[in-house]
Amino acid sequence: MKQSHESNARSGRISPSKRLSGEIGILLVLLLILALLLAARPAQGAGTVGSGTSGSCTEAALSAALSGGGSVGFNCGGSHTITLTSQKTINSNITINGGGQITLSGGGSTRLFNLQNGASLTLQNITLQNGYSSSDGGAVYVERLSTLTLTNSAINNSVAANGGAIALNGWGSSDAGGTLIVTDSSFSGNQSTAAAIPGGGNGGGALYITGGSTATVSGSIFSNNVSVNGGGIHILGANLTVSDSTFSGNVANNSAGGGGGGAIYVDGTKNFNGTIDISTSTFSNNQSNQLGGAIFSFPEGSGSTIIDQSLFDSNSATGSGQGGAIYHQSATKIGPLTISNSTFMNNNAHATDGSASSGGALWLLDAPVTITSSTFVGNDATTPLPLDPNDWHRGFGGAIRTSDNTTVVSSTIVNNTAGFSGGAIAGPATVRNTIIANNEGDSDWGIQQNCTVELTNGGNNIQYPQKTTGNWNDYECFGGQTAVNPQVGTIGDYGGPTPTVPLLAGSPAINAGSNCPAADQRGFARNGACDIGAYEFGGGLLIISIAPPWSGLNNVQDVTLTVQGAGFTPSTVVRWNGANRTTTYVSPFVVTAVLPSTDLDTLGSYNVTVYDPDRSLESDPVSFIVVSELYETFLPTVLNP
């Protein structure tokens, strides 16, 4: 009986393990209830500024809304301006959406926002104006590790020592810095007031990006911003990516010597091995009174500058008069500049300080430079000073002033002018598949019209006209090569993202090239026997690859096909066995199309082509294969027909 009693007693006790299990169960239930309660509550947001009237939209109401973090909206009864009396410090993640109706003004006396402690501020559909700071960042200052995102917004007429609109600062080139993302926004009339430093430094009329930071700008406009360096953007030990943007009327007015860059100034990239990447953008009527009417590029280290599918039109470098569009110099002789599919027209380098005007479009020094499928026309390097016609200070390198490591491929350099010599190119270069014609060196001697020295002939080049005197200084571009008239037309829009100079019917450049890029400057496919210069006569359509190239009957569904190639325009249509499919134009080199599932429900090989109805051109076909089963693994795709 005793044993039985003890057994029953043991069975009536709660063991420690069971008690702990029960407590955990209760805790889980409580946590579940708490989670449900939190989910049922509205998300904590910063709230709304205003209650439906303009009078309710005050600085105090904005400050109260910002204090909650999250999202800030406005209910002001329509368009409204809130003038701030002090900057708003952002220490958390906040999104401010002005709905296209709200302007925040600093009244010319205060900065608007100061981001600190890794905060993230997103500004959408809003205008910031009349910000002011005696230090950096007239409208917004972004401390290292913080992020500013600007979308469909504008910053106007703001002033600071550096970065009239925005300053993004880190602690050095190798620092993490901060992040700036600008999309579909504009910067106008902003100003940096910091004094110039001899040799460069200070500036950024709109943006001042430093200390290992990263800035990405797309679909945006920079107009009439002013500073001593980088009227639009100043880069110091940071990375920059620009696409689909316009820089117009920006000014760098450096009085200390050195520096410049009417639109963009670069002094070192992130870690001194980063990148300045500019594509599908336009630079027009920007000015520098020192170096680089549009861009001053001094990458330091191995940092690289890339220009693609961009237009430089009527930019100007006065004062020292070097690099009407771009001045590029490598401090270490390894910082490359790559230019492709771009046009330089009507830029000028006009020295007014007694220096020699040089590099109407490009001024290059101590850097590896590659120029491919690009056009130079109407650029000028001539001093406006009253000098003797045979004074070399009048100018040289109407289009390009080179240094040793310059390569020019499949480009067109015509109708450029220098005040003294080298209407096209001053200095050495290796040149292939390029037209150099009708450039003018304006000395009384009539010598060195196209080039100041004999270039390294990489083959398949055209020069015109022949030298006109027997003077030993009268270098041809390509010694011993007979001159022929390339028969080119006038610059204009002949398709593609930038203006080009066309070949006329019967031009000796037609089918006379070799080893050309797959596409010409416009993105049109080169024919089998390619043409000399940046323009392919009768250039067509080319498919390089499609993705995916196959599908399986085990998974029949609509597929988005990505087609990579050349010669695409907004009217290009992808065809499936001759039938048009819904197509989206991405670039001259990429289109996508939707293949409906009905295209993919039968075994077989199908022809994919691209067709341009405007030019009645169609590419050669590539095959898309429908198989029985398609398996996807981490290994190469396995087909089981």
C-alpha positions in Angstrom: 0.0 0.0 0.0 2.8 2.4 0.8 4.4 1.8 -2.6 1.0 2.5 -4.2 0.4 5.7 -2.2 3.9 7.0 -3.1 3.2 6.2 -6.8 -0.1 8.1 -6.7 1.6 11.0 -4.9 4.2 11.2 -7.6 1.6 11.2 -10.3 -0.2 14.2 -8.7 2.9 16.5 -8.7 3.8 18.9 -11.6 7.4 18.2 -12.6 9.7 21.2 -13.2 10.0 20.4 -16.9 6.2 20.4 -17.3 5.8 23.6 -15.4 8.4 25.3 -17.6 6.6 24.0 -20.7 3.4 25.4 -19.4 4.9 28.8 -18.7 6.4 28.9 -22.3 3.0 28.0 -23.7 1.4 30.9 -21.8 4.1 33.3 -22.9 3.6 32.2 -26.5 -0.1 32.8 -26.2 0.5 36.3 -24.7 3.0 37.1 -27.5 0.5 36.0 -30.1 -2.2 38.2 -28.6 0.2 41.1 -28.5 1.1 40.6 -32.1 -2.6 40.5 -33.1 -3.2 43.7 -31.2 -0.3 45.4 -32.9 -1.3 44.2 -36.3 -4.9 45.5 -35.7 -3.5 49.0 -34.9 -2.7 51.4 -37.8 1.0 51.6 -38.6 2.8 54.3 -36.7 3.5 57.1 -39.1 4.6 60.7 -38.9 1.2 61.8 -39.9 -0.3 64.6 -41.9 0.6 68.3 -41.9 -2.4 70.4 -41.9 -6.2 69.9 -41.6 -7.3 71.1 -45.0 -6.4 74.8 -45.0 -3.3 76.7 -45.8 -3.3 78.3 -42.4 -3.0 74.9 -40.7 0.1 74.0 -42.7 2.7 75.6 -40.5 6.3 75.0 -39.5 5.2 73.8 -36.1 2.8 71.3 -37.7 5.6 70.0 -39.9 7.9 69.6 -36.9 5.2 67.7 -35.1 4.7 65.4 -38.0 8.4 64.8 -38.4 8.8 63.8 -34.8 6.8 60.6 -35.3 9.0 59.2 -38.1 7.5 57.2 -40.9 5.6 58.9 -43.7 4.6 62.6 -43.8 1.9 63.9 -46.1 0.1 67.3 -46.4 -3.5 68.5 -46.3 -3.2 72.2 -47.1 -6.1 72.8 -49.3 -4.0 73.1 -52.4 -0.6 74.5 -53.3 1.2 75.9 -50.3 4.6 77.2 -49.2 5.9 76.6 -45.7 8.8 78.9 -44.7 11.1 77.4 -42.1 13.0 79.4 -39.5 15.4 76.6 -38.5 16.7 73.3 -40.1 14.9 70.1 -39.3 17.2 67.4 -38.0 16.4 63.9 -39.2 17.5 61.0 -37.0 15.1 58.3 -38.2 13.7 57.0 -41.5 11.2 59.4 -42.9 9.4 59.8 -46.2 8.0 63.3 -47.1 5.5 63.4 -50.0 4.5 66.9 -51.1 1.9 65.6 -53.6 3.2 68.0 -56.2 1.7 71.0 -54.3 4.1 71.7 -51.4 7.1 74.0 -51.3 9.4 74.1 -48.3 11.5 77.3 -48.2 14.5 78.3 -46.1 13.7 82.0 -46.6 17.3 82.5 -47.6 18.3 82.2 -43.9 18.3 78.5 -43.0 19.1 75.0 -44.3 16.0 72.8 -44.5 17.1 69.3 -43.5 20.1 67.8 -41.6 20.4 64.0 -41.8 22.3 62.4 -39.0 23.1 59.0 -37.4 22.5 56.8 -40.4 19.0 58.3 -41.0 17.2 57.9 -44.3 15.1 60.7 -45.8 13.0 60.3 -48.9 11.6 63.4 -50.6 8.9 62.9 -53.2 6.9 65.3 -55.3 8.1 68.4 -53.4 10.0 71.6 -54.0 12.8 72.9 -51.7 13.9 76.5 -52.3 15.9 79.3 -50.8 17.9 77.2 -48.4 21.0 78.7 -46.9 24.0 77.5 -44.9 27.3 79.1 -44.1 28.8 75.6 -44.2 27.8 72.8 -46.5 24.4 71.8 -48.0 22.2 74.8 -48.5 18.9 72.8 -48.7 20.0 69.4 -47.3 23.1 68.2 -45.4 23.7 64.4 -45.4 26.0 63.0 -42.8 28.1 59.9 -43.5 26.1 56.6 -43.4 22.9 58.4 -44.1 20.8 58.2 -47.2 18.9 60.8 -49.2 16.4 59.8 -51.9 15.0 62.6 -54.1 12.2 61.6 -56.5 10.2 63.9 -58.8 11.2 66.9 -56.8 13.1 70.2 -57.3 15.7 72.2 -55.3 16.1 75.8 -56.4 17.9 78.9 -55.5 19.7 77.5 -52.5 23.1 78.7 -51.3 25.9 77.2 -49.2 29.7 77.2 -48.9 29.8 73.8 -50.7 26.8 72.1 -52.2 24.3 74.9 -52.8 21.5 72.3 -52.9 22.9 69.1 -51.2 26.1 68.2 -49.5 26.9 64.5 -48.8 30.0 64.1 -46.7 32.2 61.2 -45.5 35.5 61.0 -43.8 37.7 60.2 -46.7 37.9 58.4 -50.1 37.9 54.9 -48.4 35.1 55.8 -46.0 31.6 54.3 -46.3 30.3 57.8 -46.9 26.7 58.4 -47.6 24.2 57.6 -50.3 22.3 59.9 -52.7 19.7 58.7 -55.2 18.1 61.3 -57.5 15.4 60.4 -59.9 13.4 62.7 -62.2 14.3 65.8 -60.3 15.7 69.2 -61.1 18.3 71.7 -59.6 18.2 75.3 -60.8 19.8 78.5 -59.7 21.7 76.9 -56.7 25.1 78.4 -55.7 28.2 77.4 -53.8 30.0 80.4 -52.3 33.3 78.9 -51.0 36.4 80.5 -52.4 38.5 78.7 -54.9 41.6 76.9 -53.8 44.6 77.1 -56.2 44.7 73.9 -58.1 41.1 73.1 -57.5 38.8 72.2 -54.5 35.5 73.6 -53.1 32.4 73.9 -55.1 29.3 72.1 -56.2 26.7 74.6 -57.2 24.0 71.9 -56.8 25.6 68.8 -55.3 28.8 68.3 -53.3 29.6 64.6 -52.9 32.7 63.6 -50.9 34.4 61.1 -48.6 33.7 57.7 -50.2 30.0 58.5 -50.8 28.0 57.3 -53.8 25.6 59.4 -55.9 23.2 58.1 -58.6 21.3 60.6 -60.8 18.8 59.6 -63.4 16.3 61.5 -65.5 17.2 64.8 -63.9 18.0 68.4 -64.9 20.8 70.7 -63.7 20.4 74.3 -65.0 22.1 77.6 -64.2 23.9 76.4 -61.0 27.1 78.2 -60.1 30.3 77.5 -58.1 34.1 77.8 -58.4 34.3 74.1 -59.4 31.6 71.9 -60.7 28.7 74.3 -61.4 26.3 71.3 -61.2 28.1 68.6 -59.3 31.4 68.4 -57.3 32.9 65.0 -56.7 35.8 64.5 -54.2 36.8 60.9 -53.5 33.4 59.6 -54.4 31.5 57.7 -57.1 28.9 59.1 -59.5 26.5 57.5 -61.9 24.5 59.8 -64.2 22.0 58.7 -66.9 19.3 60.3 -69.0 20.0 63.7 -67.5 20.6 67.2 -68.8 23.2 69.8 -67.7 22.6 73.3 -69.2 23.9 76.7 -68.4 25.9 75.7 -65.4 29.0 77.8 -64.6 32.4 77.2 -62.8 34.0 80.5 -62.1 37.3 79.6 -60.5 39.6 82.7 -60.0 42.4 80.8 -58.3 43.7 78.8 -61.2 43.2 75.1 -61.9 39.9 73.3 -61.5 36.8 74.1 -63.4 34.1 71.8 -64.8 31.1 73.9 -65.7 28.7 71.0 -65.1 30.8 68.3 -63.2 34.1 68.5 -61.3 35.9 65.3 -60.3 38.8 65.1 -58.0 39.3 61.4 -57.1 36.8 58.5 -56.9 35.9 56.2 -54.1 39.0 54.4 -52.8 40.8 56.1 -55.8 39.7 53.1 -57.9 36.0 53.9 -58.4 34.0 55.1 -61.3 32.4 58.2 -62.8 29.8 56.8 -65.3 27.8 59.1 -67.5 25.4 57.8 -70.1 22.6 59.0 -72.4 22.9 62.6 -71.1 23.2 66.0 -72.6 25.6 68.8 -71.7 25.0 72.2 -73.4 26.1 75.7 -72.8 28.0 75.0 -69.7 31.0 77.2 -69.0 34.3 77.2 -67.1 36.8 80.0 -66.9 39.5 77.4 -66.3 39.5 73.8 -67.5 36.7 71.7 -68.9 33.7 73.6 -70.0 31.4 70.7 -69.1 33.5 68.2 -67.2 36.8 68.5 -65.3 38.0 65.0 -64.6 41.0 64.3 -62.4 40.4 60.7 -61.2 43.6 60.0 -59.2 44.7 56.4 -58.7 43.0 54.0 -61.1 39.6 55.7 -61.0 37.9 55.7 -64.3 35.6 58.0 -66.2 33.1 56.6 -68.7 31.1 58.6 -71.2 28.5 56.7 -73.4 25.7 57.8 -75.8 26.0 61.5 -74.7 25.9 64.8 -76.4 28.2 67.8 -75.6 27.0 70.9 -77.4 28.3 74.5 -77.2 30.2 74.1 -73.9 33.0 76.6 -73.3 36.4 76.9 -71.5 37.7 80.4 -71.3 40.5 81.8 -69.1 43.1 79.0 -69.5 41.1 77.8 -72.5 41.6 74.0 -72.2 39.0 71.4 -72.9 35.9 73.1 -74.2 33.8 70.0 -73.3 36.1 67.7 -71.2 39.4 68.1 -69.4 40.8 64.8 -68.3 44.1 64.3 -66.5 45.4 61.3 -64.6 47.6 62.0 -61.6 49.1 58.5 -61.8 48.9 57.9 -65.6 46.5 55.0 -65.1 43.1 56.7 -64.6 41.3 55.9 -67.9 38.8 57.9 -69.9 36.5 55.9 -72.2 34.2 57.7 -74.6 31.7 55.8 -76.9 28.8 56.5 -79.1 28.9 60.3 -78.2 28.9 63.6 -80.1 30.9 66.7 -79.5 29.7 69.7 -81.5 30.3 73.4 -81.3 32.4 73.3 -78.1 35.2 75.8 -77.7 38.4 76.5 -75.8 39.2 80.2 -75.9 42.1 81.2 -73.8 42.0 84.8 -72.5 44.9 84.7 -70.0 47.7 84.4 -72.5 47.7 80.6 -72.5 47.3 78.8 -75.8 43.8 77.7 -76.6 43.8 73.9 -76.9 41.3 71.0 -77.1 38.1 72.6 -78.4 36.3 69.4 -77.3 38.8 67.3 -75.3 42.0 68.1 -73.5 43.8 65.0 -72.4 47.0 64.5 -70.3 48.8 61.5 -68.9 45.8 59.1 -69.2 44.8 56.1 -71.2 42.0 57.3 -73.4 39.8 55.3 -75.8 37.3 57.0 -78.1 35.0 54.7 -80.1 32.1 55.4 -82.5 32.0 59.1 -81.7 31.6 62.3 -83.7 33.5 65.6 -83.5 32.2 68.5 -85.5 32.4 72.3 -85.3 34.6 72.4 -82.2 37.1 75.3 -82.0 40.3 76.1 -80.1 41.1 79.7 -81.0 42.1 82.6 -78.7 40.0 85.7 -79.0 43.1 87.8 -78.1 44.7 90.0 -80.9 47.7 87.8 -81.7 49.8 87.5 -84.8 48.2 84.9 -87.1 51.4 82.8 -86.8 51.6 82.9 -83.0 51.1 79.3 -81.8 49.2 80.7 -78.7 46.3 81.2 -81.1 45.4 77.6 -80.5 45.8 74.0 -81.5 43.7 70.8 -81.3 40.4 72.1 -82.6 38.7 68.9 -81.6 41.2 67.0 -79.4 44.4 67.8 -77.6 45.9 64.3 -76.9 48.6 62.7 -74.9 50.6 59.5 -75.6 48.1 56.8 -74.7 45.1 57.9 -76.9 43.2 55.5 -79.2 40.5 56.6 -81.6 38.4 53.9 -83.3 35.5 54.1 -85.9 34.9 57.8 -85.3 34.3 60.9 -87.5 36.3 64.1 -86.9 35.3 66.8 -89.4 35.0 70.6 -89.7 36.8 71.5 -86.5 39.1 74.6 -86.2 42.2 75.6 -84.4 43.6 79.1 -84.3 47.1 77.9 -85.3 47.4 74.2 -86.2 45.8 70.8 -85.7 42.2 71.6 -86.5 41.3 68.0 -85.7 44.0 66.5 -83.4 47.0 68.0 -81.6 49.4 65.4 -80.3 49.9 61.7 -80.8 47.2 59.0 -81.1 46.6 55.6 -82.5 43.7 55.8 -85.0 41.7 53.1 -86.8 38.6 53.1 -89.1 38.3 56.9 -88.7 37.5 59.8 -90.9 39.6 63.0 -90.3 38.6 65.6 -92.9 38.1 69.3 -93.6 39.5 70.5 -90.3 41.4 73.8 -90.3 44.5 75.1 -88.7 44.3 78.9 -89.2 47.9 80.0 -89.5 49.0 82.0 -92.5 51.3 79.1 -93.5 48.3 76.8 -94.2 50.1 73.9 -92.6 49.0 71.1 -90.2 45.4 71.6 -91.1 44.2 68.3 -89.6 46.9 67.1 -87.3 50.0 68.6 -85.7 52.0 65.3 -85.8 51.8 62.1 -87.8 49.5 59.7 -86.0 49.9 55.9 -85.6 47.9 54.5 -88.4 45.9 51.5 -87.2 44.5 51.0 -90.7 41.4 51.8 -92.7 41.5 55.6 -92.1 40.5 58.5 -94.4 42.3 61.9 -94.3 41.3 64.9 -96.4 42.6 67.1 -97.9 46.2 66.5 -98.8 48.9 68.8 -97.4 49.2 72.0 -99.3 52.9 72.9 -98.9 56.3 71.2 -98.8 57.2 72.7 -95.4 58.7 70.0 -93.2 56.4 71.1 -90.4 53.3 70.2 -92.5 52.5 66.8 -91.0 49.8 64.7 -92.5 47.7 62.6 -90.1 48.8 59.5 -91.9 52.1 59.8 -93.6 52.2 58.6 -97.2 48.5 57.9 -97.4 46.6 59.4 -100.4 43.9 61.8 -99.4 40.3 61.1 -100.5 37.2 63.1 -100.0 35.0 61.1 -97.6 31.8 62.6 -99.0 29.9 63.2 -95.8 26.7 65.1 -95.1 25.8 67.7 -92.4 25.4 66.8 -88.8 21.8 66.0 -87.8 19.4 63.4 -86.4 19.7 60.3 -88.4 18.5 57.9 -85.7 20.0 56.9 -82.4 20.4 59.0 -79.2 22.9 61.6 -80.5 23.4 63.6 -83.7 25.7 62.1 -86.4 27.4 63.0 -89.7 26.1 60.7 -92.4 28.0 59.1 -95.3 26.6 60.1 -98.7 25.9 57.6 -101.4 29.1 56.8 -103.2 31.4 57.7 -100.2 34.7 55.9 -100.3 34.2 55.1 -96.6 31.4 52.7 -97.4 32.5 49.0 -97.0 36.1 50.2 -96.5 36.4 49.5 -92.8 37.7 46.4 -90.9 37.4 45.1 -87.4 34.7 47.5 -86.6 32.4 47.5 -83.5 29.2 45.5 -84.0 27.1 48.7 -84.0 27.7 52.3 -85.2 27.3 55.4 -83.1 23.5 55.3 -83.5 23.3 51.7 -82.3 22.6 50.5 -85.9 24.2 47.2 -86.8 27.3 47.3 -89.0 27.1 45.5 -92.3 29.4 42.6 -93.1 31.9 44.9 -94.7 31.7 47.8 -92.3 32.1 51.5 -93.1 34.9 53.9 -92.0 33.7 56.4 -89.4 31.0 56.6 -86.7 28.1 56.2 -89.2 27.2 53.0 -91.0 25.6 53.7 -94.4 22.4 51.7 -94.5 23.1 50.4 -91.0 20.7 47.7 -90.1 19.4 45.6 -87.3 21.3 42.9 -85.5 20.3 40.3 -82.8 23.3 39.3 -80.7 21.4 37.2 -78.2 17.9 36.3 -76.8 17.0 35.3 -73.3 15.6 32.8 -72.6 16.5 30.9 -75.8 14.1 28.0 -75.1 11.1 26.8 -73.1 9.5 23.5 -72.2 6.1 22.0 -72.6 6.2 21.0 -68.9 5.7 24.7 -68.0 3.8 26.5 -70.7 3.2 30.2 -69.8 3.7 33.7 -71.2 7.4 34.5 -71.4 9.1 37.9 -71.5 11.9 37.7 -74.1 14.9 40.0 -73.8 16.6 40.7 -77.2 20.1 42.2 -77.2 21.6 43.5 -80.4 22.0 46.8 -82.3 20.0 49.2 -84.4 16.8 49.2 -82.3 14.5 52.3 -82.2 11.2 53.0 -80.4 9.4 51.6 -83.5 11.3 48.3 -83.5 9.0 45.2 -83.3 10.0 41.7 -82.3 8.6 39.1 -84.6 7.8 35.4 -83.9 7.9 33.4 -87.2 7.1 36.6 -89.0 4.2 37.7 -86.7 4.6 40.9 -84.6 4.7 40.6 -80.8 4.1 43.3 -78.2 7.5 45.0 -77.8 9.0 47.4 -75.3 11.9 49.6 -76.4 14.7 49.8 -73.8 17.6 51.2 -75.7 19.3 51.0 -79.1 20.7 47.8 -77.9 17.9 46.1 -76.0 14.2 45.4 -76.6 11.8 43.1 -74.8 8.7 41.3 -76.1 6.0 39.2 -74.5 5.6 35.7 -76.1 2.1 34.4 -75.3 1.7 30.9 -74.1 0.1 29.9 -77.4 3.5 30.5 -79.1 5.1 28.0 -76.7 2.7 25.1 -76.6 4.1 23.1 -79.6 7.4 21.4 -80.0 9.7 23.0 -82.6 12.3 25.7 -83.6 10.9 29.2 -84.2 12.5 32.2 -85.8 12.9 35.4 -83.8 13.6 38.6 -85.7 13.4 42.4 -85.1 11.8 44.6 -87.6 11.9 48.4 -88.1 8.9 49.6 -90.1 10.2 53.1 -90.4 13.2 51.8 -92.4 11.7 48.6 -93.7 14.6 46.7 -92.2 14.5 43.3 -90.6 17.3 41.4 -88.8 18.6 37.9 -89.6 16.7 35.4 -87.5 17.8 33.5 -84.4 16.2 30.3 -83.1 14.0 29.9 -80.1 13.4 26.2 -79.3 10.4 24.6 -77.6 11.3 21.3 -76.0 9.3 18.5 -74.3 10.7 19.2 -70.8 12.9 21.9 -69.4 14.6 21.4 -66.1 16.4 24.2 -64.2 19.2 23.4 -61.8 22.2 25.1 -60.4 24.1 23.4 -63.1 23.8 24.3 -66.8 20.2 23.7 -68.0 19.4 20.1 -68.9 17.2 19.5 -71.9 15.2 16.2 -72.2 13.6 16.3 -75.6 
